[in-house]
């Protein structure tokens, strides 16, 4: 089971647009127009579980690049090194193991117009194990350290080999979808 956790393309699978579930929440008392700059809250990307098979410098760089690009498009500039920022940004890559029971019923009544007859029916129940990957983005007010905005995108992980270019494109698409409604109105 843990061998499946060798998910070099894990985060990328989040981006299959039709299967990605996105959630957002924010502090409605905050003036998001006042936030103009951002910096990373280290560690910039955290992993749960903290498993070396999940950690990847390549994935982390793709997430950092995609987030930087999307924040820039939304009018937030990266703070210069040593300068203060309005927001601190941190991302999480979370993988949960899940199970589901699937039951299929076979048999029962069959027949034509007037000649119904019954056959014994039975139900087969199987357990399906799968993984759900979540990319979560947290934005903290740099002055008071409080969470002001959170977005998460989750998807069932499917094992599909992908090229580095496809992984990059999928991470960008996931992050764009995640930040599509930032700043909140």
N, C-alpha and C positions, 0 to 999 in steps of 0.2 A: 504494500500500500504506500509506504513512504517513498518507494522508488519512483512513484508517479510524481512525487514532489520535485523531481528534477525538471523543473518547469522553466527552462530558459525563455520560453515564449508565453509564460503564464500571464503576465500583465497584458500582453498584446491581445490575448484572447478576450479580454474585457471589451475590446472595441468593436466587436461584431454588433453593429448598431441596433439591429432589431432584437437582440437578445440581452442588451445591457440595461439594467435597471438603475436609474439615477435618483438620488435623494439629495435634497438641499435643506439647510436650516441656517438661520441667521438671527442676530440680535437686532430687532426692529427699532431699538432706541438709538442705534449708531448712525452717524452721518457718513455713509460710505463715500460720498463725494470728497470728504476731507482726506481720505487716504490717497496719497500720491506716490509713495515709494514702498519698497518691500526689501526684505533680506531673508536668507534662510535661517531657520531655527535649527541648529545642529542637534542631532543628526537630521539631515534634510529628508531622508527616506528611511523609515523604520520598517522592520519586517516582523510579522507574526504568523507562524512561529519563527523564532530566530534560528533558522536552520541554514547551514552553509550551502545546501543544495538549492535553496530559494534565493539567497543573496546573489546579486550579480552587479558588478561595477558597470557592465554594459547597460543593463536595465536601468540602474540608477541614473546614469548619464542621460539616457533617453527621456526619463521622467523629468529630470531637471531641465533639459532643453525644451521639452514640450510645455512645461509649466512657465518657464521664463518667457517663451514666445506668446503664450496665451495671456499672461498677465500684462505684458507689453501692449498687446492689442486692446486691452481694456483700460489703458491709460495709466497703469502702474509701472513705474520705472524702478529698475534695480538700484538700490542705494550703493553709492561708492564705498569701497572698502574703508572701514573706520568711521564712516558717516552713519548717523542715526537713520532708521527707517520707520515708516508709519505702521507697517504690518510685518509680522514674522510669519513665514510660510513653512509648513511641515507636511509631509505626505507619509502615508502608511500603505503598505502592501500586505494584505491579510488573506490567508488561505484557511478556510474552514472545511473540515470533513463532514459530510452529511450522508444520511441514509433515507431511503424512501421505500415503503412497501407498495408493490404493484400487484394487484389481483386481477386475474383474467378468468372469466366464467366461460365454461364450455358445456355444451349439451343443452338439454331442455326439450320443449315441445317442438315438433316439426309436423308438417302435413300439407295436404292440398286443401281444396274448398270444403269438402265434407269428411275427409278421412284423416283427421288429426290423430297422431299417435305421439307418445312421449318416450324419450330416451333419458337415461340417467344423466344428470348434469354433475359437473364437478368444478371446483374453483382451484386454480393454481395461484399461489402467492409467492412472489420472489422479493428478495431484498436487493436494492440497487445502491451501491456506494458511489459517491461522486464528490467532487470538490467545488467549492464556490470561492472565487477570487474577488476581492474588493480592493479598489484603489480609493483611498480616503484622503481628502485635502482639507487641512485645517489652516485658517487664517486667524492670527492673534493680534490684538492691538498691542503695539510695541511699548506703549506707555504704561498700561496697567496689566499687561500679560493675559488678559481675558480673551477667550475664544469669541470671535465676532461672526465668523462664517464657517460652515462645514458643508462639504459636498462629498458624496461617495457614489461610485459606480461599481456595480457588482454583476457578475456573470458566472454561469456554470462553466467550468474549465473543460475544454475538449482538447485532446492531444492532437495537434496539427503542426507538423514541421513548417517553419516559415523562414524566409531569408532575413538577414539583418535589415534590409530595406523595408520589407513588409512589416517587421516588428516595429520599426521606427514610425511608419505610417499609421499603424494601428494604435500605438501609444498616443500619437498626436491626435488622432480622431477621438479617443477616449477622453483625453484631457479637454479637448474643445467642447465635447458634449457635457462634461462635468462643469465647466465654467460658462456654459452658454447663457446662464441667467445671472451672471455676476456683472456689475453690481446689482443687488436686488433693488427693486423699485417700490 
